[in-house]
Amino acid sequence: KVVGKFPRMVRDLSRELGKDVNFEIEGEDIELDRTILTEISDPLMHIIRNSLDHGIEPPEEREQVGKPREGQVTLRASRERDHVIIKVEDDGAGLDVEGLKQQAIETGVRSPEELETMDDSAIYDLVFHPGFSTAEEVTDTSGRGVGMDVVHDTVTQLDGSVNVESTPGEGTTVSLRLPVTMAIVKV
């Protein structure tokens, strides 16, 4: 039931940002422990916001690169034995590796030498670092650098993991892997 409020949030936010976005939810019938759902609702909302704000380009920009004016964001849940995988996929601009590196150097999160040895996947994971943000201005939607680090902490506390994959120009997928139940952990 937790995803019920997402379509409206997406509609309102995309209007606010001047973007056309088609939002789809798959796997609504997947069940998760209530405590996990409660905890994961805000992080998911944040990831979806990021997709709209940083991922999906404005309609004109999309047209110029030969994409449909309407961006696509999909929230997809699936079950894998005793885990649930929740993915938020967008067909936006993808993560800017150079931008992330620059930001990491400027904020002192990593040294240029360290960045040299990191592959793209490790560089994408920098978005989970507290206070890390590539937004140039602080808006209601983004740029405060809160968010992805909170997502990471929440998921880790739930004994899950989170992963970012991205293809420049094609989009970004954030995957959360969560245990189906917390009961065993609690005992």
N, C-alpha and C positions, 0 to 999 in steps of 0.2 A: 504493500500500500504506500510505501515511502515515495515512490516515483510520481504519485498523483499530482504533486504541485510543480513538477519540473516543466511540463509543456507550457504552462502559463508564464513561468519565469523566463523561459527561452523566448516566448513571443514578445513579452514586455521588453526584455533586454535587447533583442535584436532590433526592435523598433527604435529604442533609445539610441542604439549605436548606428542606426541607418543601414542595417544589413538584412538581406533576405536569407532566412535560414529554415531549412526543413529539418525538423527534429523527430527522430524515431526511437521507439523503445522496443527492444526485443528481449524475450525471456521474462516477461512480467510474472509468470507463474512460478518462477524459481523462488524457493523459500529459504529464509535465513533466520537464525536466532534473533528474537526481538531486540535484545541488547545490542547486537551487532548492527542491526538496521538503524536503531536510534543513533548510534555513534557515527554511522557512515553517511547519514543523510546530508549533513553540512559539507563534509569533504567532497561528496559527489557533486553537490551544488557548485562548489568552488571550481571543480575540474571543468564542469560544463560551462561555467562563466568564462573560464580561461579560454576554452575552445572558441567561444563567441567573440571574445574580446581580442585575443592574440592570434588565434588560429584563422578563423574565417575572415577573408579579406572583404572590403567594400565591393558591392556589385560591379562597379565600373572597373575596378582593378582586376576582378576575376575575369571579366570579359576580355580585357586586354591580353591576358595570358591563355585565352581560349578555354576557360572553364565556364560552366553555366553560372548565370548571375546568382542563382540560389545556392548557398552553401549547405552542406549536409553534416549534421551531427547525429551520431547514433549512440544510444546507451544500450549496451548489450550484456545480458547476464546469462551465464551458462554454468552447468554443474560439472565438476570433475571429481568423481569419488567424494571425499569428505571436504572438498573445497568448492567455493563458488568464485567464479572469475567474473568480475564486472569490468567492462571496457567502455571507455568513452572515446569514440573515434570521430575525427573531423577531417574534412577534405580541404583544409585551409593551407596556409603558406608553409607550414612545417616550422620546426625550430631552427633558429639561425645559429649555427655552431660558432661562427666567428663572433657574433654578438654576445653569446654566452661566455666565450673565452675572455673577451674584452671586459665584460662585467665582472668576471671572476678575478681578473687581475686588478681592476679598479677597486673592488671591495676587499681585496686581500684574502679572498677565499682560497685561491690557489696561485702558485707562482707560475710565471711563464714556463719554467723548466718542467714543473709538474704537468702542466697542460700539454706539453710536447709529447709526453709518454701516454696520455689518455686517449682511448678511442672515442668515437662519437657517442657511443652508448653511455660511457662514463661521464661524458660532458653533458649529455641530456640530464643525467641524474643530479647535476649541480642545481637544477631548479628546486630541489628539495632542501637546499641549504637555507637556514633561517635568514630572513632579511634580503634574500636574493630576488631581484626583480629586474626585468629588462624593459619594463614600461617606462616611457620617457617622462610621462607626467602622471601624477597621482590623481585617479578619478574615483568615483564611487565603486567602479567595477574592479580596478586593478591598480597595481603600482605601489602598494604599501609593503610588498614583500612578505605579507602574512599570507598564509594560504597553503602553498605547496608544502612548506615545512610542517604545517599543522596536519595536512593530509597524511604526510609520511609518518608523523608521530602517532596519529590516531590509528592508522592501519597497523603499525608496528606493535602498538599496545594491544591490539586485537589479535596479535600473533599471526598477522598476515604480511603480505609484501606488496610493494607497488613498483611499477616499472613504466618507463616512458620510451616509446619508439617513435621515430619521426623521419619523414622523407621530405627534404626541402622541396617546396612547390607542390607537394602532394598531400601533406597532412600529418597529423599527430595522433597517436593512440596512447592513452594512459590506461594501464591495466592494474586492477586491484585484485589480489588473490587473498581470499578470506576463508577462515575455517567456517563450516556450516553451523557449528555450535560452539558455544563458549563453556558449556556445562562441565566438560571434562577438565578444562583449565581451572575453573573456579574451585572444584573439589580439591 
